[in-house]
Amino acid sequence: MHKQALLLLLLGSILLLLSGCTLLSRSPKAPKDSDKGNNHKTFNSTEYVPRSQYEELLSRYRDLQQQDVPPSTTVEIDTDRLSSNNVPMAPLVPLNTEEVATTVDVEEGITLLKQAAAFIDDRKFATAINTLKDLEKSSHPYIKVYAKFYIGEVLFQQKEYDLALQTFEEIIQKYAFSSVVLKSLERITLCCQKLDLKEKYEKYNMLLNNFFTIGT
């Protein structure tokens, strides 16, 4: 594609030059009276490009122009989506759509997490799960881990202790940075008691006590 563009540019330049010469040949300026001597001979001896060569180059140039050339790569921004989220549009200013999307996800995610917590308090577990299932797939770790914790809480409240245990274990294994790790450990020990998992209970209870010791 670069070679084709260079060829087009080269042919275009040649044609521009040749067309200029052709125009000059068709409308020569009359020599001044003072120049009617030697200069008149010089003017008549000027070499012009043959018409056939000019037409051949013009034909090749037009053929190249008609060939399909892939458009340059451009970034398209969904302005309808951005405007619906009240994101200010600044024309001719680069916009990082990933950062905007992440900001919107966090703001909406926090609002939905609060709604899910209220649904759990009201024991509207099905509604809470419907709210949390999409948040669990969030790219933001804060939103994701809290969504998982609330899902585990729903399972615990419904006495699905084995599933709740798996959910809380996933939190402490994959999201050790989160502030819900301590709450997850508390729920894990309760699940182990309900399921009569003595060895696992001792393991997590010791870990829980270590957390409390570090925190004091």
N, C-alpha and C positions, 0 to 999 in steps of 0.2 A: 504493500500500500504506500510506503514511503517512496519507493522508486517511481511508482506511478504518479504520485503527487509532484515529484521533482521533474519528471518528464513533461507533465502538463505545464509546470511553471516555465520550463525551458522553451517548450514549443510556443507558449503564449508570448514569451519575451521576444522570440525570433519573429513571430507574426506581427507583433507590435512594431518591431524595427522595420520589417519588410513593408508593412502597410504605410509606415511613414515615408519610406523611400518611394513607394508607388505614388503616394499623393504628391510628393515633390516632383516626380517625373511628369505627372499630369498637368501641373500648374506651375511651370517654371517662371521665376521672376525675370522680367525683361532687363537685360543689362543696361547700365547707365551709358550715356554717350561717351563718358570718359573711359569706359571699360570695353568699348567695342573692338578693341584691338586683340591683344593676346588673351585677355580674360574670356572673350567670347569663344575662343577655341577650346579653352579649358572646360567651360560649361558644356559644350557639345560633346566633349570626350568622356563625360561621366558615365560609369558602368551601372546599369540597372539590373535588378533580379528578374529573370524570365518569368513571365506570367504563369507558365505551366508549373514551375517549381513552387511559386507562391500558393497556387491552388492546391497542390499536393500536400503541402504542410498544413494548410487550412483544413483540408479533409481529415487528415490524421488527428489534428487537434480536436475537431468536433467528435470524431469517433471515440476518443479517450474520454471526453466529457460525458458522453452518453452511457459509458460503462457504469455498472453499479459500484458505488464506493460506500463501504459501511460508515455510518455516522459515527462521530466521535463519542466516547463514553461520557455520559452525563448522569448526574445524581438527581433523581426525581423525589420531591418531597410532597407528601400527601397534605396539601394545605387544608383540606376539609377536616382531616383528623386533628391537625395542630390547632386550627381555629376553634374547634369544638372544645378543646381543653384550655382555651384562653391563653395560649402561648403567643406572646407578641411576635408579629412577623416583621422582620427587618429586611427589606429587599436589598440585594447585592451584598449581604453580609453572610459569610459561611455559618451554617447552623448545624451543630452536632446533634443529630436526631436521636442517637443512643442516649445521650445525657438527658435530653428532654423526656424520652420515654421512661428512663429510670426514675426521674423525679416524679413523674405522674404516677408510676406504679407504686412508689413509696407512699405518696400522699393518699391515694385511693386505698392502698393496702392497709394503712393504719386505721382509716375510717371503717373498713370492712372488718378488721380484727376486733375493734370495739363493738361492732354490731354482733359479731359471732359470740363474743363473751357475754353480751346481754342475752342472746338466745339461749346460751347454756344455763345462765342463771334462771331463766324462765322455763328451763327443761324443754325447750323447743329444739330437740337434738337434730331432727331431720333438716330443719331450716339452717341450723348452724353448720352442718356438714356441707350442705349445698353452697354455703358462703365460703367455706374453708377450702374446698377441693381445688379451686383455681388458684387460691393464694399459696397453696402448697407447691405450686409449680413456678412461683415467682423467681426471677433471677436475683432478687435482693435477699441476702441471707437472713436479715432481720425478719422480714415478712415470712419467709419460708419456715424458719424454726418456730416462730410463734404459732403459725398455722398448724404445724405438726403437733405442737404441745396441746393446742386446743382440741385437735382431733383425738389425741390420746386421752384428754380429759373427758370427752364425750364417751369414748369407749369405756373408760373407767366408771363413769356415772351409770352406764348401761350394764355394768358388771361383766363386760367382755375383758376380763383381766388378762387373758393370754395375749390378745391383740393389743391391748393397752401397754402391756409390758414390752412387746416388740417395738412399739412406737417410741416409748420413752428411752429404751436402750439405743435406738437409732440416734436420738437427739444427743445423748452423752458421748456417743462414739464419733459422730460426724460434726457436731456443733459444740465442741467444748468451750468455745469462746462466748457462748450465749449466757445471758443471765438466768435463763430458765433451766439450766443444768441442775442447779440445786433443787428446784421444785420437781424436776423429773426424777432425781434420785429418791426424793421422798415418796413419789408415786410408785417407783419401782419396788421399794421395800414393802409397801403396802400390797402391791400385786403379788409379790413373792409369798407374803404371809397368806393371802387369799388362796393361792395356788399350792401352798405347802411346799415351796421350793426352799428348803432349809439352807443348802450350801450357797445357792445364789443369794439368798437373803443375807447371810453372813458376809458374803463378799461385798455386796452393795451397801450394807449397813456400816461396814468398816470404812468404806469410801465416803459415805455420808458423814460419818463422825470426823473423818480427816478434814473434810470441807469446813465443818463447824469449828474445828480446832484452828484451822488456818485463818478463819474469819474473825476469831476472837483475839 
